[in-house]
């Protein structure tokens, strides 16, 4: 036995490669496996006319990284045959290339897909270090296998579309718009658009094929006017544009926070330190930013509300609006209830809701569209949480294209690559 390597036997089926037979398998002193193979294909088709060629020697030996065998790095070595075509002008030569590698590649296709599988929920730097593969080679594989924009022909129906913004890097204001869609309880990425201007969003909506536009049931977004106006421009009144109810609730609860802070400042000046200290449990409950309270919490809050009837009334009105959104109402019923709520606020003389009411009146139709089918941007927020984790893991991503590719890999990678990876 050679001191530098030892020979072992491996069935050809273990490799998962077609049209080959194994000549030899050697374990090198460097703890790598080298497998010499030959092609079993009968002919070398011409690269131009695809007709069989005549034998014309062999090309240079190729060394291709393959899936690990027995936990060791494995390399396939093959010397492809060459053929000369007597049918084409100038009799061009063709070097044989089997379907499991590319002519100028360094890896077998199963190993390339293995690298992408390892990259799911990981980073290029980590996979590069673990597999001892060049960083830029892995990035090139992303470009080779992962599309840079959505292929609409693969989508049967869109359902509810969601729009939200996200910054590419923490602390930077280079925002991109993430477009998702939910159909049959599955959330998928549609696009990552550079910027959030109306014209950018509108241009994307125009790109959607007509057959898919007909399958859109709603468009959910926050109160950013660029999103709302872009959707209205393209879809007119055919698709309801819904201002997310959870963004709405944040706005009117923010009114409570402002009133709470001003009232507590007033009470701190008016009350003795001991009396104010007794209000601490009630203040702690209000800091939870709820507008509804349990029976026990209501008892604790009674002392604070006795000092500030305005604060009590504001929380009651906020709770009443929350109950409207929680109720099973038609859009028309909801409009009437909210109009009644506005009248009640006006008669209360409270001013803390003024800013919110201005927003409510401006986007009244989009806000009450929620009651058509009770769609919200909840699925968008959940999807964006995954993106934020991806961004932190990758320490930010430099472009909208790379972000799109990494989201596709993280969300669809198991479907695309898990079943294709063959392990020895």
DRENDO-1510 file (C-alpha; in Angstrom, 1 decimal, always signed):
<recs>
REC; n; res; u; v; w
REC; 1; UNK; +0.0; +0.0; +0.0 .
REC; 2; UNK; +1.3; +3.5; -0.9 .
REC; 3; UNK; +2.4; +5.4; +2.1 .
REC; 4; UNK; +0.8; +8.5; +0.8 .
REC; 5; UNK; -2.7; +7.1; +0.2 .
REC; 6; UNK; -4.8; +4.0; +0.6 .
REC; 7; UNK; -7.4; +2.5; -1.7 .
REC; 8; UNK; -11.1; +1.9; -0.7 .
REC; 9; UNK; -14.1; +0.7; -2.5 .
REC; 10; UNK; -17.2; +2.9; -3.0 .
REC; 11; UNK; -20.3; +1.9; -5.0 .
REC; 12; UNK; -20.9; +4.3; -7.8 .
REC; 13; UNK; -24.6; +4.8; -6.6 .
REC; 14; UNK; -23.2; +6.6; -3.5 .
REC; 15; UNK; -21.9; +9.4; -5.6 .
REC; 16; UNK; -25.3; +10.2; -7.1 .
REC; 17; UNK; -23.7; +11.0; -10.4 .
REC; 18; UNK; -24.9; +9.8; -13.8 .
REC; 19; UNK; -23.1; +8.2; -16.8 .
REC; 20; UNK; -19.9; +7.3; -15.0 .
REC; 21; UNK; -18.0; +4.3; -13.7 .
REC; 22; UNK; -15.4; +4.4; -10.9 .
REC; 23; UNK; -11.8; +3.5; -11.8 .
REC; 24; UNK; -10.2; +4.1; -8.4 .
REC; 25; UNK; -10.9; +5.6; -5.0 .
REC; 26; UNK; -8.0; +6.8; -2.9 .
REC; 27; UNK; -7.8; +8.3; +0.6 .
REC; 28; UNK; -5.0; +10.9; +0.4 .
REC; 29; UNK; -2.6; +11.6; +3.3 .
REC; 30; UNK; -4.3; +15.0; +3.6 .
REC; 31; UNK; -7.5; +13.1; +4.6 .
REC; 32; UNK; -9.2; +13.8; +1.3 .
REC; 33; UNK; -10.9; +11.3; -1.0 .
REC; 34; UNK; -10.0; +11.3; -4.7 .
REC; 35; UNK; -12.3; +9.4; -7.0 .
REC; 36; UNK; -11.2; +8.8; -10.6 .
REC; 37; UNK; -14.1; +8.2; -12.9 .
REC; 38; UNK; -14.7; +7.7; -16.6 .
REC; 39; UNK; -17.7; +8.5; -18.7 .
REC; 40; UNK; -20.0; +5.7; -19.9 .
REC; 41; UNK; -21.7; +7.8; -22.5 .
REC; 42; UNK; -21.4; +6.2; -26.0 .
REC; 43; UNK; -21.1; +9.5; -28.0 .
REC; 44; UNK; -19.8; +13.0; -27.7 .
REC; 45; UNK; -22.4; +15.3; -29.3 .
REC; 46; UNK; -21.1; +18.3; -31.3 .
REC; 47; UNK; -21.5; +21.5; -29.4 .
REC; 48; UNK; -22.9; +23.2; -32.5 .
REC; 49; UNK; -25.1; +20.7; -34.4 .
REC; 50; UNK; -25.5; +18.2; -31.5 .
REC; 51; UNK; -24.8; +15.3; -33.9 .
REC; 52; UNK; -22.3; +12.5; -32.9 .
REC; 53; UNK; -18.6; +13.3; -33.3 .
REC; 54; UNK; -15.6; +11.1; -34.1 .
REC; 55; UNK; -13.1; +10.4; -31.3 .
REC; 56; UNK; -10.4; +13.1; -31.1 .
REC; 57; UNK; -8.3; +12.3; -28.0 .
REC; 58; UNK; -9.0; +13.6; -24.5 .
REC; 59; UNK; -8.9; +16.9; -22.8 .
REC; 60; UNK; -7.2; +17.9; -19.6 .
REC; 61; UNK; -8.0; +16.1; -16.3 .
REC; 62; UNK; -10.7; +17.9; -14.3 .
REC; 63; UNK; -10.7; +17.9; -10.5 .
REC; 64; UNK; -14.2; +18.7; -9.1 .
REC; 65; UNK; -15.2; +19.1; -5.5 .
REC; 66; UNK; -18.1; +16.8; -4.6 .
REC; 67; UNK; -20.2; +16.0; -1.6 .
REC; 68; UNK; -18.3; +14.7; +1.4 .
REC; 69; UNK; -17.9; +10.9; +1.7 .
REC; 70; UNK; -17.4; +9.5; +5.2 .
REC; 71; UNK; -17.1; +13.1; +6.4 .
REC; 72; UNK; -14.1; +13.8; +4.3 .
REC; 73; UNK; -13.7; +16.3; +1.5 .
REC; 74; UNK; -14.2; +14.4; -1.8 .
REC; 75; UNK; -12.9; +15.2; -5.2 .
REC; 76; UNK; -14.0; +13.7; -8.5 .
REC; 77; UNK; -11.3; +13.4; -11.2 .
REC; 78; UNK; -12.4; +12.9; -14.8 .
REC; 79; UNK; -10.6; +13.2; -18.1 .
REC; 80; UNK; -13.3; +14.1; -20.6 .
REC; 81; UNK; -13.1; +12.8; -24.2 .
REC; 82; UNK; -12.9; +15.0; -27.2 .
REC; 83; UNK; -14.6; +14.7; -30.5 .
REC; 84; UNK; -14.4; +16.2; -34.0 .
REC; 85; UNK; -17.4; +17.0; -36.1 .
REC; 86; UNK; -17.3; +16.1; -39.8 .
REC; 87; UNK; -20.7; +17.7; -40.4 .
REC; 88; UNK; -20.0; +21.3; -39.5 .
REC; 89; UNK; -17.8; +23.8; -41.4 .
REC; 90; UNK; -14.2; +23.9; -40.2 .
REC; 91; UNK; -14.7; +20.6; -38.3 .
REC; 92; UNK; -15.0; +22.0; -34.8 .
REC; 93; UNK; -13.9; +20.0; -31.8 .
REC; 94; UNK; -16.0; +19.4; -28.7 .
REC; 95; UNK; -14.9; +18.4; -25.2 .
REC; 96; UNK; -17.3; +16.1; -23.4 .
REC; 97; UNK; -19.3; +17.6; -20.5 .
REC; 98; UNK; -21.6; +15.5; -18.4 .
REC; 99; UNK; -24.8; +16.9; -16.9 .
REC; 100; UNK; -23.5; +16.9; -13.3 .
REC; 101; UNK; -20.8; +19.6; -13.8 .
REC; 102; UNK; -20.3; +22.8; -15.9 .
REC; 103; UNK; -17.4; +22.9; -18.4 .
REC; 104; UNK; -15.5; +25.6; -16.5 .
REC; 105; UNK; -16.7; +24.8; -13.0 .
REC; 106; UNK; -14.8; +23.8; -9.9 .
REC; 107; UNK; -17.6; +21.9; -8.2 .
REC; 108; UNK; -20.1; +19.2; -9.1 .
REC; 109; UNK; -23.7; +20.5; -9.3 .
REC; 110; UNK; -24.8; +18.4; -6.3 .
REC; 111; UNK; -22.0; +20.0; -4.2 .
REC; 112; UNK; -23.0; +23.5; -5.4 .
REC; 113; UNK; -26.5; +22.8; -4.2 .
REC; 114; UNK; -25.1; +21.4; -1.0 .
REC; 115; UNK; -23.3; +24.8; -0.4 .
REC; 116; UNK; -26.6; +26.7; -0.9 .
REC; 117; UNK; -28.4; +24.3; +1.4 .
REC; 118; UNK; -25.7; +25.0; +4.1 .
REC; 119; UNK; -26.2; +28.7; +3.5 .
REC; 120; UNK; -29.9; +28.7; +4.5 .
REC; 121; UNK; -30.2; +30.6; +7.8 .
REC; 122; UNK; -26.4; +31.0; +7.8 .
REC; 123; UNK; -23.8; +33.4; +6.3 .
REC; 124; UNK; -21.5; +33.3; +3.4 .
REC; 125; UNK; -18.5; +33.8; +5.7 .
REC; 126; UNK; -19.6; +30.8; +7.9 .
REC; 127; UNK; -20.2; +28.4; +5.0 .
REC; 128; UNK; -16.9; +29.5; +3.4 .
REC; 129; UNK; -15.0; +28.7; +6.7 .
REC; 130; UNK; -16.8; +25.4; +7.3 .
REC; 131; UNK; -16.5; +24.1; +3.8 .
REC; 132; UNK; -13.1; +25.7; +3.0 .
REC; 133; UNK; -14.6; +27.3; -0.1 .
REC; 134; UNK; -13.8; +30.7; -1.5 .
REC; 135; UNK; -16.2; +33.4; -0.3 .
REC; 136; UNK; -16.7; +34.8; -3.7 .
REC; 137; UNK; -17.3; +31.4; -5.2 .
REC; 138; UNK; -20.3; +31.0; -2.8 .
REC; 139; UNK; -21.6; +34.4; -3.8 .
REC; 140; UNK; -21.3; +33.4; -7.4 .
REC; 141; UNK; -23.4; +30.3; -6.7 .
REC; 142; UNK; -26.2; +32.5; -5.3 .
REC; 143; UNK; -26.2; +34.4; -8.6 .
REC; 144; UNK; -26.2; +31.2; -10.5 .
REC; 145; UNK; -29.1; +29.4; -8.7 .
REC; 146; UNK; -31.2; +32.2; -7.1 .
REC; 147; UNK; -33.2; +34.6; -9.3 .
REC; 148; UNK; -32.9; +38.3; -8.9 .
REC; 149; UNK; -36.6; +39.0; -9.3 .
REC; 150; UNK; -39.8; +37.1; -9.2 .
REC; 151; UNK; -41.0; +35.0; -12.0 .
REC; 152; UNK; -44.7; +35.7; -12.2 .
REC; 153; UNK; -45.3; +32.6; -14.4 .
REC; 154; UNK; -44.7; +30.4; -11.3 .
REC; 155; UNK; -47.5; +32.1; -9.4 .
REC; 156; UNK; -51.2; +31.0; -9.8 .
REC; 157; UNK; -52.8; +33.5; -7.4 .
REC; 158; UNK; -51.7; +36.5; -5.3 .
REC; 159; UNK; -54.4; +37.0; -2.7 .
REC; 160; UNK; -53.5; +39.7; -0.2 .
REC; 161; UNK; -50.5; +41.9; -1.0 .
REC; 162; UNK; -48.5; +43.5; +1.8 .
REC; 163; UNK; -46.2; +46.5; +1.6 .
REC; 164; UNK; -43.6; +47.6; +4.2 .
REC; 165; UNK; -40.3; +49.3; +4.4 .
REC; 166; UNK; -37.0; +48.2; +5.8 .
REC; 167; UNK; -33.5; +49.7; +6.0 .
REC; 168; UNK; -30.7; +47.7; +4.4 .
REC; 169; UNK; -28.3; +48.6; +7.2 .
REC; 170; UNK; -28.8; +49.6; +10.8 .
REC; 171; UNK; -28.5; +53.3; +11.3 .
REC; 172; UNK; -28.7; +54.0; +7.6 .
REC; 173; UNK; -31.8; +55.5; +5.9 .
REC; 174; UNK; -31.4; +53.6; +2.6 .
REC; 175; UNK; -34.9; +52.2; +2.7 .
REC; 176; UNK; -36.2; +49.4; +0.5 .
REC; 177; UNK; -39.8; +48.3; +0.1 .
REC; 178; UNK; -40.6; +44.7; +0.8 .
REC; 179; UNK; -43.6; +43.4; -1.2 .
REC; 180; UNK; -45.1; +40.1; +0.0 .
REC; 181; UNK; -48.3; +38.2; -0.8 .
REC; 182; UNK; -50.4; +35.8; +1.2 .
REC; 183; UNK; -52.4; +33.0; -0.5 .
REC; 184; UNK; -53.7; +29.8; +1.1 .
REC; 185; UNK; -52.1; +30.9; +4.4 .
REC; 186; UNK; -48.6; +30.9; +2.8 .
REC; 187; UNK; -46.6; +34.1; +2.8 .
REC; 188; UNK; -44.2; +34.6; -0.1 .
REC; 189; UNK; -41.8; +37.3; -1.3 .
REC; 190; UNK; -42.7; +39.3; -4.4 .
REC; 191; UNK; -40.1; +42.0; -4.6 .
REC; 192; UNK; -37.5; +44.1; -2.8 .
REC; 193; UNK; -37.7; +47.6; -4.4 .
REC; 194; UNK; -35.1; +50.3; -4.2 .
REC; 195; UNK; -36.8; +53.1; -2.3 .
REC; 196; UNK; -40.4; +53.7; -1.3 .
REC; 197; UNK; -41.5; +56.5; -3.6 .
REC; 198; UNK; -44.9; +56.3; -5.2 .
REC; 199; UNK; -43.5; +56.0; -8.7 .
REC; 200; UNK; -41.4; +53.0; -7.8 .
REC; 201; UNK; -44.3; +51.2; -6.2 .
REC; 202; UNK; -46.6; +52.1; -9.0 .
REC; 203; UNK; -44.1; +50.8; -11.6 .
REC; 204; UNK; -44.0; +47.4; -9.8 .
REC; 205; UNK; -47.8; +47.1; -9.7 .
REC; 206; UNK; -47.9; +47.8; -13.4 .
REC; 207; UNK; -45.5; +44.9; -14.0 .
REC; 208; UNK; -47.9; +42.4; -12.5 .
REC; 209; UNK; -49.6; +40.4; -15.3 .
REC; 210; UNK; -53.3; +41.1; -15.9 .
REC; 211; UNK; -54.3; +37.5; -15.0 .
REC; 212; UNK; -52.6; +37.9; -11.6 .
REC; 213; UNK; -54.0; +41.4; -11.0 .
REC; 214; UNK; -57.5; +39.8; -11.1 .
REC; 215; UNK; -56.5; +37.5; -8.2 .
REC; 216; UNK; -55.5; +40.3; -5.8 .
REC; 217; UNK; -58.1; +40.6; -3.0 .
REC; 218; UNK; -56.6; +43.4; -1.0 .
REC; 219; UNK; -53.5; +45.5; -0.4 .
REC; 220; UNK; -52.4; +46.1; +3.2 .
REC; 221; UNK; -49.9; +48.7; +4.2 .
REC; 222; UNK; -49.3; +51.3; +6.9 .
REC; 223; UNK; -50.4; +54.9; +6.5 .
REC; 224; UNK; -47.5; +55.9; +4.2 .
REC; 225; UNK; -49.2; +57.9; +1.5 .
REC; 226; UNK; -46.8; +56.7; -1.3 .
REC; 227; UNK; -48.0; +53.1; -0.8 .
REC; 228; UNK; -51.7; +54.1; -0.6 .
REC; 229; UNK; -51.7; +56.4; -3.6 .
REC; 230; UNK; -49.7; +54.0; -5.8 .
REC; 231; UNK; -52.2; +51.2; -5.1 .
REC; 232; UNK; -55.1; +53.5; -5.8 .
REC; 233; UNK; -53.6; +54.8; -9.1 .
REC; 234; UNK; -53.1; +51.3; -10.5 .
REC; 235; UNK; -56.1; +49.4; -9.1 .
REC; 236; UNK; -58.6; +52.2; -8.8 .
REC; 237; UNK; -61.6; +50.9; -6.8 .
REC; 238; UNK; -61.2; +47.3; -8.0 .
REC; 239; UNK; -59.0; +46.3; -5.0 .
REC; 240; UNK; -59.5; +47.7; -1.4 .
REC; 241; UNK; -56.5; +49.4; +0.1 .
REC; 242; UNK; -56.4; +48.7; +3.8 .
REC; 243; UNK; -54.6; +50.8; +6.4 .
REC; 244; UNK; -53.3; +48.3; +8.9 .
REC; 245; UNK; -55.4; +48.3; +12.1 .
REC; 246; UNK; -52.4; +47.8; +14.3 .
REC; 247; UNK; -50.8; +50.9; +13.0 .
REC; 248; UNK; -54.0; +52.7; +13.7 .
REC; 249; UNK; -54.1; +51.4; +17.3 .
REC; 250; UNK; -50.6; +52.6; +17.9 .
REC; 251; UNK; -51.6; +56.1; +16.9 .
REC; 252; UNK; -54.6; +56.4; +19.3 .
REC; 253; UNK; -52.7; +54.7; +22.1 .
REC; 254; UNK; -49.9; +57.2; +21.5 .
REC; 255; UNK; -52.4; +59.9; +22.3 .
REC; 256; UNK; -52.9; +58.2; +25.6 .
REC; 257; UNK; -49.2; +58.2; +26.3 .
REC; 258; UNK; -49.0; +61.9; +25.7 .
REC; 259; UNK; -51.9; +62.6; +28.0 .
REC; 260; UNK; -50.6; +60.2; +30.7 .
REC; 261; UNK; -47.2; +61.9; +30.7 .
REC; 262; UNK; -48.7; +65.4; +31.0 .
REC; 263; UNK; -51.1; +64.4; +33.7 .
REC; 264; UNK; -48.4; +62.7; +35.7 .
REC; 265; UNK; -46.2; +65.8; +35.5 .
REC; 266; UNK; -49.2; +67.8; +36.8 .
REC; 267; UNK; -49.9; +65.4; +39.7 .
REC; 268; UNK; -46.3; +65.2; +40.7 .
REC; 269; UNK; -46.3; +69.0; +41.2 .
REC; 270; UNK; -49.6; +69.1; +43.0 .
REC; 271; UNK; -49.4; +66.0; +45.3 .
REC; 272; UNK; -47.1; +65.3; +48.2 .
REC; 273; UNK; -44.3; +62.9; +47.5 .
REC; 274; UNK; -46.0; +60.3; +49.7 .
REC; 275; UNK; -49.4; +60.6; +47.9 .
REC; 276; UNK; -47.6; +60.4; +44.5 .
REC; 277; UNK; -45.7; +57.4; +45.6 .
REC; 278; UNK; -48.9; +55.6; +46.3 .
REC; 279; UNK; -49.9; +56.0; +42.7 .
REC; 280; UNK; -46.8; +54.0; +41.4 .
REC; 281; UNK; -48.7; +50.7; +41.0 .
REC; 282; UNK; -51.4; +52.4; +38.9 .
REC; 283; UNK; -48.7; +54.2; +36.8 .
REC; 284; UNK; -47.0; +50.9; +36.2 .
REC; 285; UNK; -50.2; +49.4; +34.8 .
REC; 286; UNK; -50.7; +52.4; +32.4 .
REC; 287; UNK; -47.1; +52.0; +31.2 .
REC; 288; UNK; -48.1; +48.6; +29.8 .
REC; 289; UNK; -49.8; +50.6; +27.1 .
REC; 290; UNK; -53.1; +48.8; +27.3 .
REC; 291; UNK; -56.5; +50.5; +27.0 .
REC; 292; UNK; -58.4; +47.7; +28.7 .
REC; 293; UNK; -57.9; +46.4; +32.3 .
REC; 294; UNK; -58.8; +43.5; +34.4 .
REC; 295; UNK; -61.0; +43.9; +37.5 .
REC; 296; UNK; -58.0; +43.9; +39.8 .
REC; 297; UNK; -56.2; +46.4; +37.6 .
REC; 298; UNK; -59.3; +48.7; +37.6 .
REC; 299; UNK; -59.3; +48.8; +41.4 .
REC; 300; UNK; -55.6; +49.8; +41.4 .
REC; 301; UNK; -56.3; +52.5; +38.8 .
REC; 302; UNK; -59.3; +53.9; +40.6 .
REC; 303; UNK; -57.1; +56.2; +42.9 .
REC; 304; UNK; -55.2; +57.6; +39.9 .
REC; 305; UNK; -58.3; +58.2; +37.9 .
REC; 306; UNK; -59.9; +60.0; +40.8 .
REC; 307; UNK; -57.1; +62.6; +40.6 .
REC; 308; UNK; -57.4; +62.7; +36.7 .
REC; 309; UNK; -60.9; +62.2; +35.3 .
REC; 310; UNK; -59.6; +63.3; +31.9 .
REC; 311; UNK; -57.2; +60.4; +31.9 .
REC; 312; UNK; -60.0; +58.0; +32.9 .
REC; 313; UNK; -62.2; +59.3; +30.1 .
REC; 314; UNK; -59.4; +59.1; +27.5 .
REC; 315; UNK; -58.8; +55.4; +28.4 .
REC; 316; UNK; -62.5; +54.6; +28.2 .
REC; 317; UNK; -62.7; +56.2; +24.7 .
REC; 318; UNK; -59.6; +54.4; +23.6 .
REC; 319; UNK; -61.0; +51.1; +24.8 .
REC; 320; UNK; -64.3; +51.8; +23.0 .
REC; 321; UNK; -62.5; +52.3; +19.7 .
REC; 322; UNK; -60.6; +49.1; +20.2 .
REC; 323; UNK; -63.8; +47.3; +20.8 .
REC; 324; UNK; -65.2; +48.6; +17.5 .
REC; 325; UNK; -62.2; +47.1; +15.7 .
REC; 326; UNK; -62.6; +43.8; +17.5 .
REC; 327; UNK; -66.3; +43.6; +16.7 .
REC; 328; UNK; -67.7; +41.6; +13.7 .
REC; 329; UNK; -69.1; +44.6; +11.7 .
REC; 330; UNK; -69.7; +45.4; +8.1 .
REC; 331; UNK; -67.8; +48.4; +6.7 .
REC; 332; UNK; -71.0; +50.5; +6.8 .
REC; 333; UNK; -71.7; +49.5; +10.4 .
REC; 334; UNK; -68.1; +50.3; +11.4 .
REC; 335; UNK; -68.2; +53.7; +9.7 .
REC; 336; UNK; -71.3; +54.6; +11.7 .
REC; 337; UNK; -69.8; +53.3; +15.0 .
REC; 338; UNK; -66.6; +55.3; +14.4 .
REC; 339; UNK; -68.6; +58.4; +13.5 .
REC; 340; UNK; -70.4; +58.0; +16.8 .
REC; 341; UNK; -67.0; +57.7; +18.6 .
REC; 342; UNK; -65.8; +60.9; +16.9 .
REC; 343; UNK; -68.9; +62.7; +18.2 .
REC; 344; UNK; -68.3; +61.4; +21.7 .
REC; 345; UNK; -64.7; +62.6; +21.7 .
REC; 346; UNK; -65.9; +66.0; +20.5 .
REC; 347; UNK; -68.4; +66.3; +23.3 .
REC; 348; UNK; -65.8; +65.2; +25.9 .
REC; 349; UNK; -63.7; +68.3; +25.2 .
REC; 350; UNK; -60.6; +66.1; +25.2 .
REC; 351; UNK; -57.8; +67.4; +22.9 .
REC; 352; UNK; -55.4; +64.5; +23.2 .
REC; 353; UNK; -56.9; +62.7; +20.2 .
REC; 354; UNK; -56.8; +65.7; +17.9 .
REC; 355; UNK; -53.8; +64.5; +15.9 .
REC; 356; UNK; -55.1; +61.0; +15.6 .
REC; 357; UNK; -58.6; +62.3; +14.5 .
REC; 358; UNK; -56.9; +64.3; +11.7 .
REC; 359; UNK; -55.3; +61.1; +10.4 .
REC; 360; UNK; -58.5; +59.1; +10.9 .
REC; 361; UNK; -60.5; +61.6; +8.8 .
REC; 362; UNK; -57.9; +61.7; +6.1 .
REC; 363; UNK; -57.7; +57.9; +5.7 .
REC; 364; UNK; -61.2; +57.1; +6.7 .
REC; 365; UNK; -62.0; +54.8; +3.8 .
REC; 366; UNK; -58.7; +52.9; +3.9 .
REC; 367; UNK; -59.1; +52.4; +7.7 .
REC; 368; UNK; -62.7; +51.2; +7.5 .
REC; 369; UNK; -61.7; +48.9; +4.5 .
REC; 370; UNK; -60.4; +46.6; +7.3 .
REC; 371; UNK; -64.0; +45.5; +8.0 .
REC; 372; UNK; -64.5; +44.2; +4.5 .
REC; 373; UNK; -62.6; +40.9; +5.2 .
REC; 374; UNK; -60.6; +41.9; +8.4 .
REC; 375; UNK; -57.3; +41.8; +6.5 .
REC; 376; UNK; -54.3; +43.4; +8.2 .
REC; 377; UNK; -50.5; +43.7; +7.8 .
REC; 378; UNK; -49.9; +41.1; +10.5 .
REC; 379; UNK; -48.4; +38.6; +8.0 .
REC; 380; UNK; -46.2; +41.4; +6.7 .
REC; 381; UNK; -44.8; +42.2; +10.1 .
REC; 382; UNK; -44.1; +38.5; +10.7 .
REC; 383; UNK; -42.2; +38.2; +7.5 .
REC; 384; UNK; -40.3; +41.4; +8.2 .
REC; 385; UNK; -39.2; +40.0; +11.5 .
REC; 386; UNK; -37.5; +37.1; +9.6 .
REC; 387; UNK; -35.8; +39.7; +7.3 .
REC; 388; UNK; -34.5; +41.6; +10.4 .
REC; 389; UNK; -33.0; +38.4; +11.7 .
REC; 390; UNK; -31.4; +37.8; +8.3 .
REC; 391; UNK; -30.0; +41.3; +8.3 .
REC; 392; UNK; -28.4; +41.0; +11.7 .
REC; 393; UNK; -27.0; +37.6; +10.9 .
REC; 394; UNK; -25.4; +39.0; +7.7 .
REC; 395; UNK; -24.4; +42.4; +9.3 .
REC; 396; UNK; -26.5; +44.2; +6.7 .
REC; 397; UNK; -26.8; +43.5; +3.0 .
REC; 398; UNK; -25.5; +45.8; +0.4 .
REC; 399; UNK; -28.2; +45.8; -2.2 .
REC; 400; UNK; -31.9; +45.2; -2.7 .
REC; 401; UNK; -31.0; +42.4; -5.2 .
REC; 402; UNK; -28.8; +40.5; -2.7 .
REC; 403; UNK; -31.5; +40.9; +0.0 .
REC; 404; UNK; -34.1; +39.5; -2.4 .
REC; 405; UNK; -31.9; +36.5; -3.1 .
REC; 406; UNK; -31.1; +35.8; +0.5 .
REC; 407; UNK; -34.8; +36.0; +1.5 .
REC; 408; UNK; -35.7; +33.6; -1.3 .
REC; 409; UNK; -32.9; +31.2; -0.2 .
REC; 410; UNK; -34.0; +31.4; +3.5 .
REC; 411; UNK; -37.7; +31.0; +2.8 .
REC; 412; UNK; -37.7; +28.5; -0.2 .
REC; 413; UNK; -34.2; +26.9; +0.1 .
REC; 414; UNK; -35.4; +23.8; +1.9 .
REC; 415; UNK; -38.0; +23.2; -0.9 .
REC; 416; UNK; -35.4; +23.7; -3.7 .
REC; 417; UNK; -32.2; +22.1; -2.4 .
REC; 418; UNK; -33.0; +19.7; +0.5 .
REC; 419; UNK; -34.2; +16.8; -1.7 .
REC; 420; UNK; -31.5; +17.4; -4.2 .
REC; 421; UNK; -28.5; +17.0; -1.9 .
REC; 422; UNK; -27.1; +13.4; -1.8 .
REC; 423; UNK; -24.8; +12.5; +1.0 .
REC; 424; UNK; -22.3; +9.7; +1.0 .
</recs>
